[in-house]
Amino acid sequence: MGIAGTAPAYSMAATTATLVTATGIMAPASLLICGVVMFGVAFAFLHLTRIDPNAGAAYIWVKVYLHPVLGFFAGWTMLVMSALFMVSGTVPAATAALGVFAPSFVRSTIAVTLVATLFMILIGLVVLKGIKTSSTFQLVMTLIEIVIVTGLIICALAVSAPHPAHTLSLGQFFGQGFTPSLFVSGALIAVFFYAGWDVTANLNEETRDQRKSGGIASVLAMLALMLMLIGFSAASLLTLNDDEIQNAGTNIVTAVAAKFLPAPWSSLAVIAVVLSTIGTLETNVLQFTRTLFAMARDGLFPKRYASVHAVYQTPWASTVLITAIGLILLLLSSTLSSVSMIMKDSASALGFQIAFYYALSCGACAWCLRRRFRSAPILLTGIIWPLISAIFLIVVALWSIPGFDRVTLCVSLGSLVLGAVPLAFSRWRS
C-alpha cells in the first residue's frame, strides 16, 4: 500500500521531465537528498504509529500534540489534496489506457471523460467492498508495476551505460554542483515524487499488529521508492538527450522503454503507468475516507461520515462522498476550460500542500517525544531527523510561493484558507 500510494510509475511519467528541466543532470541528486529528508517524515510516522495507531493519522497526532486547530488543517489539507488528485490523477490514466487500447480516441474529451468516470466508479466500489478486497486488488497491481518498472530501469542502465546521452558522475549523485537556487527549484518537485506512502498510517485501525505494521511499512516503502525513483531518473538521463526528454513530457517512461524494447513490448511501460495511477487513486480514496471518518468521529464533520457499513466494515458515506466529488470535478473539468486549467495547475499546488502536511506531522512527533525518548536512536529518528525534515519542508514551501502563478497560488493557499469555514461552523455547532 505504501509503494502504491506514491505510485512510482505515475510519478516518473508525470514529473521526471519537469524535474530534469528544473535541475538538469542533478535530478538524481535532488531525489536522493529529498529522499533522505523524507525519511525523517517516515520515521515520524513510525514513532507516532507506535504511540497512537489511528485512522486519522496526521490529523489526530497534530491535534493532540500540537494544537486542535493545526490538527484540523492537517486533516483538511489531506482532504483537499485527495479531492484535487481525483481529477489530476484519473485523466492521465484514462488517456494512457486509450492510447494502448483505442488510440483513435485519445484526443476525444468525451472518451477520456467516460473512461476516467469508469475508473473512479470502479475504484470507489473496490474501496467500498472492504480493506480485504482493496488490499488484494492493490497487491496484484503493485507487484506487476514493480516488476515492469524494475525491469525497465535495469535494461535502460545496461543498454545506455556504454554510450550515455548524459555523462553522470558519482559526485553529482550526492549533490556536487548544486547551487542553492538550483536545489530549491527542484526540491518541491522531488517532494511530490515521494508523497502518498503515508496511507499505511491511515489503515492502522484495520491492520494486524497496529502499533508496528503501518510504521514499518512506511519506512520500507520509502526505501523501495528511493531506489526506483533515483534509478529511473538516472536511466532517463543516460538514455535520452535533452530534446528527447522535453518532447517526451509525461510519456517519458514510454520513451525510455522504446529505446530498447520493440513494439508491442514497449507498451508494457504504458500498462505500468496505468496500473500505477489506478493504484494511487485507490490509496488516495482510502486516505480521504479514513481521514474524514476520524474527523467526523471527533465531531468536526457530520456524524454520518463516521458511520461504518454493516457488512463491509468501511466508512461507506465517506467513500460515496469522495467518489461524487471526483465525478463532479471531472465533469466540470471536461466542460469548462477554466476548471480544466485549475485542475492542471493543481499538480503544482499539491507539492506545497504536501510539504505543509508533512511538516506538521514531523513537528508533532518531535514535540511528543521530547520527554519520552530513552535512547540515542529514538533521539535521532524521533526528534532530530523529523525536525530537520520539518524545517526543510517549510523553507522549500515558502521559497516556492513567489514562483506560483495566480491560479496555483489560489489553489495552494486558497484551498487551505477555505478550511476556516467548516472549522468555524463545527465550533459554532458544538
TIPATOR-773188 format. One record per residue (C-alpha): x, y, z; residue in three letters. Coordinates in steps of 0.25 Angstrom, whole numbers, padded with zeros to 4 digits, always signed. Layout:
% TIPATOR-773188
XYZala/...
//
This chain:
% TIPATOR-773188
+0000+0000+0000met/+0011+0010+0003gly/+0018+0008-0010ile/+0005+0008-0018ala/+0001+0021-0010gly/+0013+0028-0016thr/+0011+0022-0030ala/+0025+0021-0035pro/+0022+0019-0050ala/+0012+0030-0050tyr/+0021+0039-0042ser/+0032+0036-0052met/+0023+0039-0064ala/+0017+0051-0059ala/+0029+0058-0053thr/+0042+0053-0057thr/+0043+0063-0070ala/+0039+0074-0061thr/+0050+0071-0051leu/+0060+0069-0061val/+0056+0083-0067thr/+0058+0089-0054ala/+0071+0083-0049thr/+0077+0076-0061gly/+0087+0065-0058ile/+0085+0068-0043met/+0071+0061-0044ala/+0076+0048-0037pro/+0083+0056-0026ala/+0070+0064-0024ser/+0063+0051-0022leu/+0074+0045-0013leu/+0075+0058-0004ile/+0060+0060-0003cys/+0058+0045+0000gly/+0067+0046+0012val/+0059+0057+0017val/+0046+0049+0014met/+0052+0038+0023phe/+0050+0048+0034gly/+0035+0048+0032val/+0035+0033+0030ala/+0042+0031+0044phe/+0032+0041+0050ala/+0020+0033+0045phe/+0027+0020+0050leu/+0028+0026+0064his/+0014+0033+0065leu/+0008+0020+0060thr/+0014+0012+0071arg/+0009+0023+0081ile/-0005+0024+0075asp/-0010+0016+0063pro/-0021+0024+0058asn/-0029+0025+0045ala/-0027+0040+0045gly/-0012+0039+0045ala/-0006+0052+0044ala/-0019+0059+0047tyr/-0020+0053+0061ile/-0005+0054+0064trp/-0004+0068+0061val/-0017+0071+0068lys/-0013+0064+0081val/+0002+0068+0081tyr/+0002+0082+0075leu/-0012+0089+0075his/-0026+0085+0071pro/-0027+0096+0060val/-0014+0091+0054leu/-0019+0077+0055gly/-0031+0081+0047phe/-0023+0088+0036phe/-0014+0075+0035ala/-0027+0067+0032gly/-0033+0078+0023trp/-0020+0078+0015thr/-0021+0063+0013met/-0036+0064+0009leu/-0033+0075-0001val/-0021+0068-0007met/-0029+0056-0009ser/-0041+0063-0016ala/-0031+0070-0026leu/-0024+0058-0029phe/-0037+0050-0033met/-0036+0058-0046val/-0022+0061-0048ser/-0019+0046-0046gly/-0031+0040-0053thr/-0030+0047-0066val/-0015+0043-0069pro/-0019+0029-0066ala/-0031+0029-0076ala/-0022+0036-0087thr/-0011+0025-0085ala/-0021+0014-0085ala/-0028+0019-0098leu/-0014+0021-0104gly/-0012+0006-0103val/-0026+0000-0106phe/-0032+0011-0114ala/-0022+0021-0120pro/-0032+0028-0129ser/-0040+0033-0117phe/-0028+0039-0109val/-0031+0053-0113arg/-0046+0051-0110ser/-0050+0059-0098thr/-0063+0051-0097ile/-0056+0037-0098ala/-0045+0041-0088val/-0056+0046-0078thr/-0064+0033-0080leu/-0052+0025-0077val/-0048+0033-0065ala/-0062+0032-0060thr/-0062+0017-0061leu/-0048+0017-0053phe/-0054+0026-0042met/-0066+0017-0040ile/-0058+0004-0041leu/-0048+0009-0030ile/-0060+0014-0021gly/-0067+0001-0022leu/-0054-0007-0019val/-0051+0002-0006val/-0065+0001-0002leu/-0064-0014-0002lys/-0055-0014+0009gly/-0040-0014+0012ile/-0038-0029+0009lys/-0043-0026-0005thr/-0035-0013-0006ser/-0022-0019-0002ser/-0023-0031-0011thr/-0026-0023-0023phe/-0015-0013-0019gln/-0005-0024-0017leu/-0007-0030-0031val/-0006-0017-0038met/+0006-0012-0030thr/+0014-0025-0032leu/+0012-0024-0047ile/+0016-0009-0047glu/+0029-0012-0038ile/+0033-0024-0048val/+0031-0015-0060ile/+0038-0003-0054val/+0050-0010-0049thr/+0052-0018-0062gly/+0051-0004-0070leu/+0062+0002-0060ile/+0071-0010-0061ile/+0070-0011-0076cys/+0072+0004-0078ala/+0084+0005-0069leu/+0090-0007-0076ala/+0088-0003-0090val/+0091+0012-0089ser/+0103+0012-0079ala/+0113+0009-0090pro/+0108+0021-0099his/+0101+0030-0090pro/+0093+0042-0094ala/+0097+0050-0082his/+0110+0047-0074thr/+0107+0045-0059leu/+0118+0045-0048ser/+0117+0039-0034leu/+0119+0053-0028gly/+0107+0058-0036gln/+0098+0047-0029phe/+0102+0053-0016phe/+0099+0068-0019gly/+0113+0072-0025gln/+0110+0084-0034gly/+0097+0089-0027phe/+0095+0103-0025thr/+0084+0108-0014pro/+0074+0113-0025ser/+0076+0101-0034leu/+0074+0091-0022phe/+0061+0098-0017val/+0055+0099-0031ser/+0055+0084-0031gly/+0053+0081-0017ala/+0037+0083-0017leu/+0036+0075-0029ile/+0044+0064-0023ala/+0036+0065-0010val/+0024+0062-0019phe/+0030+0049-0024phe/+0030+0043-0010tyr/+0016+0047-0006ala/+0006+0036-0003gly/+0013+0025+0005trp/+0007+0030+0018asp/-0006+0023+0014val/-0001+0012+0023thr/-0003+0020+0035ala/-0018+0023+0031asn/-0020+0008+0031leu/-0015+0005+0045asn/-0028+0002+0051glu/-0031-0009+0040glu/-0017-0015+0041thr/-0012-0027+0050arg/-0001-0022+0060asp/-0006-0008+0059gln/+0006-0001+0066arg/+0017-0007+0057lys/+0012-0011+0043ser/+0008+0003+0038gly/+0020+0010+0043gly/+0030-0001+0038ile/+0023-0001+0024ala/+0025+0014+0023ser/+0040+0013+0025val/+0041+0000+0015leu/+0032+0007+0005ala/+0041+0020+0005met/+0054+0011+0003leu/+0048+0004-0009ala/+0043+0017-0015leu/+0056+0024-0013met/+0063+0012-0021leu/+0053+0012-0032met/+0051+0027-0034leu/+0066+0030-0034ile/+0069+0018-0043gly/+0059+0023-0053phe/+0064+0038-0053ser/+0078+0033-0055ala/+0073+0023-0066ala/+0065+0034-0073ser/+0078+0043-0073leu/+0086+0032-0079leu/+0076+0028-0089thr/+0070+0041-0094leu/+0076+0054-0098asn/+0071+0068-0094asp/+0062+0069-0106asp/+0056+0055-0105glu/+0053+0057-0090ile/+0046+0071-0094gln/+0038+0064-0105asn/+0034+0052-0097ala/+0028+0060-0086gly/+0018+0051-0078thr/+0021+0040-0088asn/+0036+0039-0083ile/+0034+0025-0077val/+0029+0020-0091thr/+0041+0028-0098ala/+0051+0021-0089val/+0045+0007-0092ala/+0044+0010-0107ala/+0059+0011-0107lys/+0062-0003-0105phe/+0048-0010-0106leu/+0042-0013-0119pro/+0026-0011-0121ala/+0017-0016-0115pro/+0027-0019-0103trp/+0029-0004-0101ser/+0014-0003-0097ser/+0018-0010-0084leu/+0022+0004-0079ala/+0008+0009-0082val/+0002-0002-0075ile/+0011+0001-0063ala/+0007+0015-0063val/-0008+0012-0064val/-0007+0001-0052leu/+0001+0011-0044ser/-0009+0022-0046thr/-0021+0013-0042ile/-0013+0009-0030gly/-0010+0022-0025thr/-0025+0027-0027leu/-0029+0015-0019glu/-0020+0019-0007thr/-0024+0033-0009asn/-0038+0029-0007val/-0034+0021+0005leu/-0027+0033+0011gln/-0038+0042+0009phe/-0049+0033+0015thr/-0041+0029+0027arg/-0037+0044+0030thr/-0051+0049+0028leu/-0056+0037+0037phe/-0047+0041+0048ala/-0050+0056+0047met/-0065+0052+0047ala/-0063+0043+0059arg/-0058+0055+0066asp/-0070+0064+0062gly/-0063+0073+0052leu/-0072+0068+0041phe/-0086+0061+0041pro/-0086+0048+0049lys/-0091+0041+0036arg/-0077+0041+0031tyr/-0072+0033+0043ala/-0083+0022+0040ser/-0077+0008+0036val/-0084-0001+0026his/-0091-0013+0034ala/-0085-0023+0024val/-0073-0018+0018tyr/-0068-0010+0031gln/-0063+0002+0023thr/-0067+0017+0024pro/-0077+0016+0013trp/-0083+0030+0013ala/-0068+0036+0012ser/-0065+0027+0001thr/-0078+0031-0007val/-0075+0046-0004leu/-0060+0045-0010ile/-0065+0038-0022thr/-0076+0048-0024ala/-0067+0060-0022ile/-0057+0053-0032gly/-0068+0051-0043leu/-0073+0066-0041ile/-0059+0072-0043leu/-0057+0062-0055leu/-0070+0067-0061leu/-0067+0082-0059leu/-0052+0080-0064ser/-0057+0074-0077ser/-0067+0084-0080thr/-0061+0097-0074leu/-0047+0102-0079ser/-0045+0110-0066ser/-0048+0098-0057val/-0039+0089-0066ser/-0027+0099-0065met/-0029+0099-0049ile/-0028+0084-0049met/-0015+0084-0058lys/-0009+0095-0049asp/-0013+0087-0036ser/-0002+0078-0038ala/+0008+0089-0035ser/+0000+0093-0023ala/+0000+0079-0018leu/+0015+0080-0015gly/+0012+0092-0006phe/+0001+0085+0002gln/+0009+0072+0003ile/+0020+0080+0010ala/+0011+0087+0019phe/+0004+0074+0023tyr/+0017+0066+0025tyr/+0024+0078+0033ala/+0013+0078+0043leu/+0014+0063+0045ser/+0029+0064+0048cys/+0026+0075+0058gly/+0016+0067+0065ala/+0026+0055+0066cys/+0037+0063+0071ala/+0028+0070+0082trp/+0022+0057+0086cys/+0035+0050+0088leu/+0043+0062+0094arg/+0041+0056+0108arg/+0039+0041+0105arg/+0052+0037+0097phe/+0061+0027+0105arg/+0071+0024+0095ser/+0080+0031+0084ala/+0073+0024+0072pro/+0060+0030+0077ile/+0066+0044+0079leu/+0071+0043+0065leu/+0060+0037+0057thr/+0048+0043+0066gly/+0053+0057+0069ile/+0065+0062+0061ile/+0063+0056+0048trp/+0048+0059+0047pro/+0051+0074+0052leu/+0061+0075+0041ile/+0051+0070+0031ser/+0040+0080+0036ala/+0049+0092+0035ile/+0054+0087+0021phe/+0039+0085+0016leu/+0035+0099+0022ile/+0046+0106+0015val/+0044+0099+0002val/+0029+0102+0002ala/+0031+0117+0006leu/+0042+0119-0005trp/+0033+0113-0016ser/+0021+0123-0013ile/+0027+0135-0021pro/+0029+0126-0033gly/+0014+0122-0033phe/+0004+0128-0043asp/-0009+0133-0039arg/-0017+0120-0041val/-0006+0112-0034thr/-0006+0122-0022leu/-0021+0121-0021cys/-0022+0106-0021val/-0010+0104-0011ser/-0013+0115-0001leu/-0028+0118-0004gly/-0032+0104-0002ser/-0025+0104+0012leu/-0031+0117+0016val/-0045+0111+0011leu/-0044+0101+0023gly/-0047+0112+0033ala/-0061+0111+0028val/-0064+0097+0033pro/-0055+0099+0045leu/-0063+0111+0049ala/-0076+0104+0047phe/-0072+0092+0055ser/-0068+0101+0066arg/-0081+0109+0066trp/-0089+0096+0065arg/-0082+0090+0077ser/
//
